[in-house]
Amino acid sequence: MLTPQKPQTAIPSTSGHREAFSPSSLTRHLDIPLGTEGILLIAIKNLAMITRAYGSKAAEEAMSQLETICLSQLPKGALVQRFLLDALAITLPGEDVNALARRADMMSSAVLNHLPAASGQTMHLLPHTAVLPLSADDPRDMFSCLHRAHAMLQIEGDAAQLAQESRQQMELADYLKQAIRDRKLRLAYQPVVHSFTGKICHYEALLRLVGHDGKVSSAGTLIPIAEKLGLIQAIDDLVLDMVIEELKKSGDVSLAMNVSSITTANSLWLDRLSRAVEDRPDMASRLIVEITETAALRDLRDTAYFVAAVQGLGCRVALDDFGAGYTSFRQLRTLSVDMVKIDGAFIRDIRDNPENLLFVKTLLDFIKGFGLEAVAEFVETGDVAKQLMEM
């Protein structure tokens, strides 16, 4: 248990001013010497990465070296104790939280500039610190505060700002869940026009949100939050249902829809698509599934499987935002998509930006070399459209 502040002496250490620790005794108790005004937590933020790369023994050696580095920066009287698997709790009687914060900066710098070796491997330790004032009378409250302080070590940034951003994200997530439940999500249809004939080839289905006031707005800003909080699968399922319904109603229309990187790794979505287009090859041929280039490159093998599975159902696949990543000829061949959409960042000012013009020409040669269709995003003026038609 966490011992409350009271007259006591520090437990004799095994090496001057440090206390020996072992994983089996983690969080069982922390001793707080008389006159302690705060606890400094220092953690190895990338300890999980070290464990995955070199094993648990190396991770424990890294923690031992973290302790050694910290001790070299501390005066006599400091008490260093293990807290959880990745953090040390440091108490220094007589120093307030401001002094501890300055020490935290010094120790972080020392850790970053040190090149420890563990299990024969040179490792980079990424430190993260938090200072906790000791103001609670109830030891359980202090223990709770200590755990919250440790939780803050896992994320970057100012605590107050992070708290505000977290509240905003939770509110947006709640708003999004209600929108999904109440069917407040709609689709807007943007035409994709053939550069030779001027006729509409297909429409891209874009997600829109209907507010409480009836106004319709883009839902694009909510997608990253939906991915972060586990709501994107429900959204992608809903969009698929709406797109399939529209394809059923309009027998001569082709539609494109975006899916998240999370969905490309979800077999349940593929099953949903398979059931929707089963025995409807005419409808499958009018559906284009778009995946982003950056998402595709995260796991090329899984994405290639997803592309093949969608094409196996009779649908086409487009690689979205092409040019934003670093797709090579070999990777594009591995993905075997049907269509490539050039990122709008290179299209919008193509008339006035020679570098973008050259880049788009190079991409077009690249795409045509594979016999694929090319689509330019963000064609917003007649001049840009004319330039692209000439190309």
KEPA-31693 format. One record per residue (C-alpha): x, y, z; residue number from 0; residue in three letters. Coordinates in steps of 0.1 Angstrom, whole numbers. Each point is the difference from the previous one (the first is absolute). Example, Ala and Ser with C-alpha at 12.3 -4.5 7.8 and 13.67 -1.06 7.14 Angstrom:
// KEPA-31693
<u=123	v=-45	w=78	nr=0	rest=ALA>
<u=14	v=34	w=-7	nr=1	rest=SER>
This chain:
// KEPA-31693
<u=0	v=0	w=0	nr=0	rest=MET>
<u=11	v=36	w=-4	nr=1	rest=LEU>
<u=11	v=13	w=34	nr=2	rest=THR>
<u=-14	v=35	w=9	nr=3	rest=PRO>
<u=24	v=28	w=10	nr=4	rest=GLN>
<u=11	v=-4	w=36	nr=5	rest=LYS>
<u=32	v=1	w=20	nr=6	rest=PRO>
<u=22	v=-29	w=-11	nr=7	rest=GLN>
<u=33	v=-8	w=-15	nr=8	rest=THR>
<u=7	v=-13	w=-35	nr=9	rest=ALA>
<u=5	v=-37	w=-2	nr=10	rest=ILE>
<u=37	v=-8	w=-1	nr=11	rest=PRO>
<u=10	v=-5	w=-36	nr=12	rest=SER>
<u=23	v=-25	w=-15	nr=13	rest=THR>
<u=22	v=25	w=-18	nr=14	rest=SER>
<u=2	v=33	w=19	nr=15	rest=GLY>
<u=-32	v=19	w=-10	nr=16	rest=HIS>
<u=-19	v=-25	w=-20	nr=17	rest=ARG>
<u=-23	v=-28	w=9	nr=18	rest=GLU>
<u=2	v=-34	w=-17	nr=19	rest=ALA>
<u=-30	v=-11	w=-19	nr=20	rest=PHE>
<u=-14	v=-29	w=-19	nr=21	rest=SER>
<u=-30	v=-4	w=-23	nr=22	rest=PRO>
<u=-18	v=-21	w=26	nr=23	rest=SER>
<u=-1	v=29	w=24	nr=24	rest=SER>
<u=-13	v=27	w=-24	nr=25	rest=LEU>
<u=-26	v=24	w=15	nr=26	rest=THR>
<u=-2	v=-20	w=32	nr=27	rest=ARG>
<u=10	v=31	w=18	nr=28	rest=HIS>
<u=20	v=32	w=-4	nr=29	rest=LEU>
<u=18	v=14	w=30	nr=30	rest=ASP>
<u=-3	v=38	w=4	nr=31	rest=ILE>
<u=27	v=16	w=22	nr=32	rest=PRO>
<u=-8	v=28	w=24	nr=33	rest=LEU>
<u=0	v=35	w=-17	nr=34	rest=GLY>
<u=-9	v=-13	w=-35	nr=35	rest=THR>
<u=-21	v=25	w=-20	nr=36	rest=GLU>
<u=-2	v=-19	w=-32	nr=37	rest=GLY>
<u=7	v=-32	w=-20	nr=38	rest=ILE>
<u=19	v=1	w=-33	nr=39	rest=LEU>
<u=-9	v=-28	w=-24	nr=40	rest=LEU>
<u=23	v=-8	w=-28	nr=41	rest=ILE>
<u=-9	v=-27	w=-25	nr=42	rest=ALA>
<u=15	v=-16	w=-32	nr=43	rest=ILE>
<u=-27	v=8	w=-25	nr=44	rest=LYS>
<u=13	v=-24	w=-26	nr=45	rest=ASN>
<u=5	v=-29	w=24	nr=46	rest=LEU>
<u=-26	v=-21	w=-19	nr=47	rest=ALA>
<u=20	v=5	w=-32	nr=48	rest=MET>
<u=32	v=-11	w=18	nr=49	rest=ILE>
<u=-18	v=-31	w=13	nr=50	rest=THR>
<u=-13	v=-9	w=-35	nr=51	rest=ARG>
<u=34	v=6	w=-16	nr=52	rest=ALA>
<u=23	v=-16	w=26	nr=53	rest=TYR>
<u=-21	v=-19	w=26	nr=54	rest=GLY>
<u=-11	v=5	w=36	nr=55	rest=SER>
<u=35	v=-5	w=14	nr=56	rest=LYS>
<u=13	v=30	w=-21	nr=57	rest=ALA>
<u=-30	v=21	w=12	nr=58	rest=ALA>
<u=9	v=-7	w=37	nr=59	rest=GLU>
<u=36	v=8	w=-7	nr=60	rest=GLU>
<u=-12	v=33	w=-16	nr=61	rest=ALA>
<u=-19	v=8	w=32	nr=62	rest=MET>
<u=30	v=-7	w=21	nr=63	rest=SER>
<u=21	v=23	w=-22	nr=64	rest=GLN>
<u=-27	v=27	w=3	nr=65	rest=LEU>
<u=3	v=-3	w=38	nr=66	rest=GLU>
<u=38	v=3	w=-2	nr=67	rest=THR>
<u=-2	v=31	w=-22	nr=68	rest=ILE>
<u=-26	v=16	w=23	nr=69	rest=CYS>
<u=21	v=-7	w=31	nr=70	rest=LEU>
<u=30	v=17	w=-16	nr=71	rest=SER>
<u=-21	v=32	w=-2	nr=72	rest=GLN>
<u=-14	v=-1	w=35	nr=73	rest=LEU>
<u=14	v=12	w=33	nr=74	rest=PRO>
<u=4	v=-20	w=31	nr=75	rest=LYS>
<u=-33	v=-6	w=18	nr=76	rest=GLY>
<u=-20	v=-7	w=-32	nr=77	rest=ALA>
<u=-20	v=-33	w=0	nr=78	rest=LEU>
<u=-5	v=-18	w=-33	nr=79	rest=VAL>
<u=-27	v=-27	w=-1	nr=80	rest=GLN>
<u=-15	v=-21	w=-28	nr=81	rest=ARG>
<u=-36	v=9	w=-9	nr=82	rest=PHE>
<u=-17	v=-23	w=-25	nr=83	rest=LEU>
<u=20	v=-16	w=-28	nr=84	rest=LEU>
<u=12	v=31	w=-18	nr=85	rest=ASP>
<u=4	v=27	w=26	nr=86	rest=ALA>
<u=21	v=11	w=30	nr=87	rest=LEU>
<u=-14	v=21	w=28	nr=88	rest=ALA>
<u=25	v=25	w=15	nr=89	rest=ILE>
<u=-5	v=18	w=33	nr=90	rest=THR>
<u=24	v=27	w=13	nr=91	rest=LEU>
<u=-9	v=15	w=34	nr=92	rest=PRO>
<u=3	v=38	w=1	nr=93	rest=GLY>
<u=-6	v=6	w=-37	nr=94	rest=GLU>
<u=-32	v=15	w=-13	nr=95	rest=ASP>
<u=-17	v=-9	w=-32	nr=96	rest=VAL>
<u=17	v=28	w=-20	nr=97	rest=ASN>
<u=34	v=-13	w=11	nr=98	rest=ALA>
<u=-11	v=-36	w=-9	nr=99	rest=LEU>
<u=-11	v=12	w=-34	nr=100	rest=ALA>
<u=34	v=15	w=-7	nr=101	rest=ARG>
<u=16	v=-33	w=11	nr=102	rest=ARG>
<u=-23	v=-18	w=-23	nr=103	rest=ALA>
<u=12	v=20	w=-30	nr=104	rest=ASP>
<u=37	v=-6	w=10	nr=105	rest=MET>
<u=-6	v=-38	w=3	nr=106	rest=MET>
<u=-19	v=-1	w=-33	nr=107	rest=SER>
<u=29	v=16	w=-17	nr=108	rest=SER>
<u=24	v=-24	w=16	nr=109	rest=ALA>
<u=-20	v=-30	w=-11	nr=110	rest=VAL>
<u=-3	v=13	w=-36	nr=111	rest=LEU>
<u=37	v=6	w=-2	nr=112	rest=ASN>
<u=9	v=-34	w=14	nr=113	rest=HIS>
<u=5	v=-31	w=-22	nr=114	rest=LEU>
<u=-7	v=-29	w=22	nr=115	rest=PRO>
<u=6	v=-36	w=-11	nr=116	rest=ALA>
<u=-21	v=-29	w=10	nr=117	rest=ALA>
<u=3	v=-37	w=-10	nr=118	rest=SER>
<u=27	v=11	w=-24	nr=119	rest=GLY>
<u=-22	v=26	w=-17	nr=120	rest=GLN>
<u=5	v=38	w=0	nr=121	rest=THR>
<u=-34	v=15	w=8	nr=122	rest=MET>
<u=-16	v=34	w=-2	nr=123	rest=HIS>
<u=-20	v=8	w=32	nr=124	rest=LEU>
<u=-28	v=25	w=-4	nr=125	rest=LEU>
<u=-7	v=15	w=34	nr=126	rest=PRO>
<u=-32	v=16	w=12	nr=127	rest=HIS>
<u=-6	v=18	w=33	nr=128	rest=THR>
<u=-28	v=12	w=23	nr=129	rest=ALA>
<u=1	v=17	w=33	nr=130	rest=VAL>
<u=-28	v=-7	w=25	nr=131	rest=LEU>
<u=-5	v=24	w=30	nr=132	rest=PRO>
<u=-8	v=-19	w=32	nr=133	rest=LEU>
<u=-31	v=18	w=14	nr=134	rest=SER>
<u=-23	v=-29	w=7	nr=135	rest=ALA>
<u=-6	v=-11	w=36	nr=136	rest=ASP>
<u=-15	v=-33	w=-10	nr=137	rest=ASP>
<u=27	v=-25	w=-13	nr=138	rest=PRO>
<u=-25	v=-15	w=-24	nr=139	rest=ARG>
<u=-5	v=35	w=-15	nr=140	rest=ASP>
<u=38	v=3	w=-4	nr=141	rest=MET>
<u=2	v=-34	w=-16	nr=142	rest=PHE>
<u=-28	v=9	w=-24	nr=143	rest=SER>
<u=18	v=33	w=-9	nr=144	rest=CYS>
<u=32	v=-19	w=-5	nr=145	rest=LEU>
<u=-16	v=-24	w=-25	nr=146	rest=HIS>
<u=-16	v=30	w=-18	nr=147	rest=ARG>
<u=34	v=16	w=-2	nr=148	rest=ALA>
<u=15	v=-32	w=-14	nr=149	rest=HIS>
<u=-28	v=-1	w=-26	nr=150	rest=ALA>
<u=10	v=35	w=-11	nr=151	rest=MET>
<u=34	v=-13	w=-8	nr=152	rest=LEU>
<u=-14	v=-20	w=-28	nr=153	rest=GLN>
<u=-11	v=30	w=-20	nr=154	rest=ILE>
<u=17	v=32	w=-12	nr=155	rest=GLU>
<u=-9	v=36	w=7	nr=156	rest=GLY>
<u=-13	v=24	w=26	nr=157	rest=ASP>
<u=-22	v=-17	w=26	nr=158	rest=ALA>
<u=-27	v=27	w=-1	nr=159	rest=ALA>
<u=-1	v=2	w=-37	nr=160	rest=GLN>
<u=-1	v=-38	w=-3	nr=161	rest=LEU>
<u=-29	v=-1	w=24	nr=162	rest=ALA>
<u=-19	v=25	w=-20	nr=163	rest=GLN>
<u=7	v=-18	w=-33	nr=164	rest=GLU>
<u=-11	v=-33	w=16	nr=165	rest=SER>
<u=-33	v=15	w=12	nr=166	rest=ARG>
<u=-6	v=14	w=-34	nr=167	rest=GLN>
<u=7	v=-33	w=-17	nr=168	rest=GLN>
<u=-23	v=-18	w=24	nr=169	rest=MET>
<u=-28	v=25	w=-7	nr=170	rest=GLU>
<u=6	v=-4	w=-38	nr=171	rest=LEU>
<u=0	v=-38	w=4	nr=172	rest=ALA>
<u=-33	v=2	w=19	nr=173	rest=ASP>
<u=-15	v=23	w=-27	nr=174	rest=TYR>
<u=12	v=-24	w=-27	nr=175	rest=LEU>
<u=-15	v=-31	w=17	nr=176	rest=LYS>
<u=-33	v=18	w=2	nr=177	rest=GLN>
<u=3	v=9	w=-37	nr=178	rest=ALA>
<u=6	v=-36	w=-9	nr=179	rest=ILE>
<u=-29	v=-12	w=22	nr=180	rest=ARG>
<u=-24	v=26	w=-12	nr=181	rest=ASP>
<u=11	v=-3	w=-37	nr=182	rest=ARG>
<u=12	v=36	w=-1	nr=183	rest=LYS>
<u=27	v=-10	w=-25	nr=184	rest=LEU>
<u=-6	v=7	w=-37	nr=185	rest=ARG>
<u=18	v=-4	w=-32	nr=186	rest=LEU>
<u=9	v=28	w=-25	nr=187	rest=ALA>
<u=9	v=-10	w=-35	nr=188	rest=TYR>
<u=29	v=16	w=-18	nr=189	rest=GLN>
<u=3	v=-7	w=-37	nr=190	rest=PRO>
<u=32	v=-14	w=-16	nr=191	rest=VAL>
<u=1	v=13	w=-36	nr=192	rest=VAL>
<u=17	v=-16	w=-30	nr=193	rest=HIS>
<u=27	v=22	w=-14	nr=194	rest=SER>
<u=-7	v=-9	w=-36	nr=195	rest=PHE>
<u=-38	v=-2	w=-2	nr=196	rest=THR>
<u=-10	v=23	w=29	nr=197	rest=GLY>
<u=-25	v=-26	w=11	nr=198	rest=LYS>
<u=-3	v=-12	w=36	nr=199	rest=ILE>
<u=18	v=-33	w=6	nr=200	rest=CYS>
<u=-11	v=-5	w=35	nr=201	rest=HIS>
<u=-8	v=18	w=33	nr=202	rest=TYR>
<u=20	v=0	w=32	nr=203	rest=GLU>
<u=-22	v=-4	w=31	nr=204	rest=ALA>
<u=11	v=25	w=26	nr=205	rest=LEU>
<u=-11	v=-2	w=36	nr=206	rest=LEU>
<u=-21	v=29	w=14	nr=207	rest=ARG>
<u=-13	v=7	w=35	nr=208	rest=LEU>
<u=-35	v=15	w=6	nr=209	rest=VAL>
<u=2	v=22	w=31	nr=210	rest=GLY>
<u=-27	v=7	w=26	nr=211	rest=HIS>
<u=-9	v=31	w=-20	nr=212	rest=ASP>
<u=-4	v=-19	w=-32	nr=213	rest=GLY>
<u=31	v=14	w=-16	nr=214	rest=LYS>
<u=22	v=-24	w=-19	nr=215	rest=VAL>
<u=38	v=0	w=5	nr=216	rest=SER>
<u=29	v=-22	w=-10	nr=217	rest=SER>
<u=7	v=-28	w=24	nr=218	rest=ALA>
<u=37	v=-2	w=-11	nr=219	rest=GLY>
<u=14	v=17	w=32	nr=220	rest=THR>
<u=-18	v=-27	w=21	nr=221	rest=LEU>
<u=16	v=-30	w=-17	nr=222	rest=ILE>
<u=33	v=1	w=18	nr=223	rest=PRO>
<u=-19	v=2	w=33	nr=224	rest=ILE>
<u=-22	v=-29	w=-11	nr=225	rest=ALA>
<u=31	v=-20	w=-8	nr=226	rest=GLU>
<u=16	v=8	w=33	nr=227	rest=LYS>
<u=-30	v=-8	w=21	nr=228	rest=LEU>
<u=-11	v=-32	w=-18	nr=229	rest=GLY>
<u=-30	v=14	w=-19	nr=230	rest=LEU>
<u=13	v=-1	w=-35	nr=231	rest=ILE>
<u=-12	v=-36	w=-6	nr=232	rest=GLN>
<u=-36	v=10	w=7	nr=233	rest=ALA>
<u=4	v=30	w=-24	nr=234	rest=ILE>
<u=15	v=-21	w=-28	nr=235	rest=ASP>
<u=-28	v=-26	w=4	nr=236	rest=ASP>
<u=-26	v=28	w=-2	nr=237	rest=LEU>
<u=16	v=16	w=-31	nr=238	rest=VAL>
<u=1	v=-34	w=-17	nr=239	rest=LEU>
<u=-37	v=-6	w=8	nr=240	rest=ASP>
<u=-9	v=34	w=-14	nr=241	rest=MET>
<u=21	v=-4	w=-32	nr=242	rest=VAL>
<u=-15	v=-35	w=-6	nr=243	rest=ILE>
<u=-35	v=14	w=4	nr=244	rest=GLU>
<u=8	v=27	w=-25	nr=245	rest=GLU>
<u=14	v=-24	w=-25	nr=246	rest=LEU>
<u=-31	v=-21	w=3	nr=247	rest=LYS>
<u=-22	v=30	w=-7	nr=248	rest=LYS>
<u=21	v=14	w=-29	nr=249	rest=SER>
<u=8	v=-28	w=-24	nr=250	rest=GLY>
<u=22	v=21	w=-23	nr=251	rest=ASP>
<u=21	v=18	w=26	nr=252	rest=VAL>
<u=35	v=-8	w=12	nr=253	rest=SER>
<u=11	v=10	w=35	nr=254	rest=LEU>
<u=33	v=3	w=18	nr=255	rest=ALA>
<u=4	v=-2	w=38	nr=256	rest=MET>
<u=29	v=5	w=24	nr=257	rest=ASN>
<u=9	v=-25	w=26	nr=258	rest=VAL>
<u=24	v=5	w=30	nr=259	rest=SER>
<u=33	v=-18	w=5	nr=260	rest=SER>
<u=-17	v=-18	w=29	nr=261	rest=ILE>
<u=-27	v=-14	w=-23	nr=262	rest=THR>
<u=26	v=-13	w=-25	nr=263	rest=THR>
<u=11	v=-24	w=27	nr=264	rest=ALA>
<u=-35	v=-10	w=11	nr=265	rest=ASN>
<u=-13	v=-33	w=-15	nr=266	rest=SER>
<u=-35	v=8	w=13	nr=267	rest=LEU>
<u=-3	v=30	w=-23	nr=268	rest=TRP>
<u=10	v=-22	w=-30	nr=269	rest=LEU>
<u=-27	v=-25	w=11	nr=270	rest=ASP>
<u=-25	v=28	w=1	nr=271	rest=ARG>
<u=10	v=11	w=-35	nr=272	rest=LEU>
<u=-1	v=-36	w=-13	nr=273	rest=SER>
<u=-36	v=-4	w=13	nr=274	rest=ARG>
<u=-11	v=33	w=-15	nr=275	rest=ALA>
<u=12	v=-7	w=-36	nr=276	rest=VAL>
<u=-6	v=-38	w=1	nr=277	rest=GLU>
<u=-18	v=-10	w=-32	nr=278	rest=ASP>
<u=1	v=36	w=-12	nr=279	rest=ARG>
<u=30	v=2	w=-23	nr=280	rest=PRO>
<u=-16	v=31	w=-17	nr=281	rest=ASP>
<u=1	v=18	w=33	nr=282	rest=MET>
<u=35	v=-11	w=10	nr=283	rest=ALA>
<u=14	v=13	w=-33	nr=284	rest=SER>
<u=-14	v=35	w=8	nr=285	rest=ARG>
<u=17	v=2	w=34	nr=286	rest=LEU>
<u=35	v=15	w=5	nr=287	rest=ILE>
<u=16	v=-4	w=34	nr=288	rest=VAL>
<u=27	v=26	w=8	nr=289	rest=GLU>
<u=29	v=-5	w=23	nr=290	rest=ILE>
<u=26	v=27	w=8	nr=291	rest=THR>
<u=36	v=-3	w=-11	nr=292	rest=GLU>
<u=14	v=6	w=35	nr=293	rest=THR>
<u=-23	v=-26	w=15	nr=294	rest=ALA>
<u=9	v=-25	w=-27	nr=295	rest=ALA>
<u=37	v=4	w=7	nr=296	rest=LEU>
<u=-3	v=-8	w=37	nr=297	rest=ARG>
<u=-5	v=-37	w=-7	nr=298	rest=ASP>
<u=4	v=-7	w=-37	nr=299	rest=LEU>
<u=-7	v=-37	w=4	nr=300	rest=ARG>
<u=-33	v=4	w=18	nr=301	rest=ASP>
<u=-10	v=28	w=-24	nr=302	rest=THR>
<u=8	v=-21	w=-30	nr=303	rest=ALA>
<u=-22	v=-28	w=14	nr=304	rest=TYR>
<u=-28	v=25	w=6	nr=305	rest=PHE>
<u=3	v=13	w=-36	nr=306	rest=VAL>
<u=-1	v=-35	w=-14	nr=307	rest=ALA>
<u=-30	v=-10	w=21	nr=308	rest=ALA>
<u=-20	v=31	w=-11	nr=309	rest=VAL>
<u=9	v=-6	w=-36	nr=310	rest=GLN>
<u=-10	v=-36	w=3	nr=311	rest=GLY>
<u=-35	v=11	w=8	nr=312	rest=LEU>
<u=-1	v=19	w=-33	nr=313	rest=GLY>
<u=6	v=35	w=14	nr=314	rest=CYS>
<u=28	v=24	w=-9	nr=315	rest=ARG>
<u=26	v=15	w=23	nr=316	rest=VAL>
<u=15	v=35	w=-1	nr=317	rest=ALA>
<u=31	v=12	w=17	nr=318	rest=LEU>
<u=-8	v=34	w=15	nr=319	rest=ASP>
<u=22	v=30	w=7	nr=320	rest=ASP>
<u=28	v=-14	w=-23	nr=321	rest=PHE>
<u=32	v=20	w=3	nr=322	rest=GLY>
<u=-5	v=8	w=37	nr=323	rest=ALA>
<u=21	v=-32	w=9	nr=324	rest=GLY>
<u=29	v=-17	w=-16	nr=325	rest=TYR>
<u=-14	v=-28	w=-21	nr=326	rest=THR>
<u=25	v=-17	w=-22	nr=327	rest=SER>
<u=-6	v=-17	w=-33	nr=328	rest=PHE>
<u=4	v=-34	w=17	nr=329	rest=ARG>
<u=-25	v=10	w=28	nr=330	rest=GLN>
<u=-26	v=12	w=-26	nr=331	rest=LEU>
<u=4	v=-33	w=-18	nr=332	rest=ARG>
<u=-5	v=-19	w=32	nr=333	rest=THR>
<u=-32	v=19	w=9	nr=334	rest=LEU>
<u=-14	v=-6	w=-35	nr=335	rest=SER>
<u=-27	v=27	w=3	nr=336	rest=VAL>
<u=-22	v=11	w=-29	nr=337	rest=ASP>
<u=1	v=37	w=4	nr=338	rest=MET>
<u=24	v=26	w=14	nr=339	rest=VAL>
<u=-11	v=34	w=14	nr=340	rest=LYS>
<u=26	v=27	w=0	nr=341	rest=ILE>
<u=1	v=20	w=32	nr=342	rest=ASP>
<u=-18	v=33	w=-3	nr=343	rest=GLY>
<u=30	v=19	w=16	nr=344	rest=ALA>
<u=18	v=-4	w=-33	nr=345	rest=PHE>
<u=-30	v=9	w=-21	nr=346	rest=ILE>
<u=-15	v=31	w=15	nr=347	rest=ARG>
<u=28	v=24	w=-12	nr=348	rest=ASP>
<u=13	v=-20	w=-29	nr=349	rest=ILE>
<u=-3	v=30	w=-23	nr=350	rest=ARG>
<u=23	v=22	w=20	nr=351	rest=ASP>
<u=24	v=-25	w=16	nr=352	rest=ASN>
<u=25	v=-15	w=-25	nr=353	rest=PRO>
<u=12	v=-25	w=26	nr=354	rest=GLU>
<u=-35	v=-14	w=5	nr=355	rest=ASN>
<u=-6	v=-1	w=-38	nr=356	rest=LEU>
<u=32	v=-20	w=-5	nr=357	rest=LEU>
<u=-9	v=-23	w=29	nr=358	rest=PHE>
<u=-35	v=-7	w=-13	nr=359	rest=VAL>
<u=14	v=-7	w=-35	nr=360	rest=LYS>
<u=24	v=-25	w=16	nr=361	rest=THR>
<u=-28	v=-16	w=19	nr=362	rest=LEU>
<u=-22	v=-3	w=-31	nr=363	rest=LEU>
<u=28	v=-18	w=-19	nr=364	rest=ASP>
<u=5	v=-22	w=31	nr=365	rest=PHE>
<u=-38	v=-9	w=1	nr=366	rest=ILE>
<u=-4	v=-4	w=-37	nr=367	rest=LYS>
<u=30	v=-23	w=-1	nr=368	rest=GLY>
<u=-20	v=-24	w=21	nr=369	rest=PHE>
<u=-31	v=4	w=-22	nr=370	rest=GLY>
<u=-20	v=15	w=28	nr=371	rest=LEU>
<u=-27	v=27	w=0	nr=372	rest=GLU>
<u=11	v=34	w=15	nr=373	rest=ALA>
<u=-23	v=24	w=18	nr=374	rest=VAL>
<u=11	v=35	w=11	nr=375	rest=ALA>
<u=-15	v=13	w=33	nr=376	rest=GLU>
<u=-9	v=36	w=8	nr=377	rest=PHE>
<u=-7	v=12	w=-36	nr=378	rest=VAL>
<u=-17	v=32	w=11	nr=379	rest=GLU>
<u=5	v=24	w=-30	nr=380	rest=THR>
<u=-4	v=-2	w=-37	nr=381	rest=GLY>
<u=36	v=9	w=-6	nr=382	rest=ASP>
<u=12	v=-30	w=21	nr=383	rest=VAL>
<u=-25	v=-22	w=-18	nr=384	rest=ALA>
<u=13	v=12	w=-34	nr=385	rest=LYS>
<u=37	v=-6	w=11	nr=386	rest=GLN>
<u=-9	v=-36	w=10	nr=387	rest=LEU>
<u=-19	v=-7	w=-32	nr=388	rest=MET>
<u=30	v=11	w=-20	nr=389	rest=GLU>
<u=21	v=-24	w=20	nr=390	rest=MET>
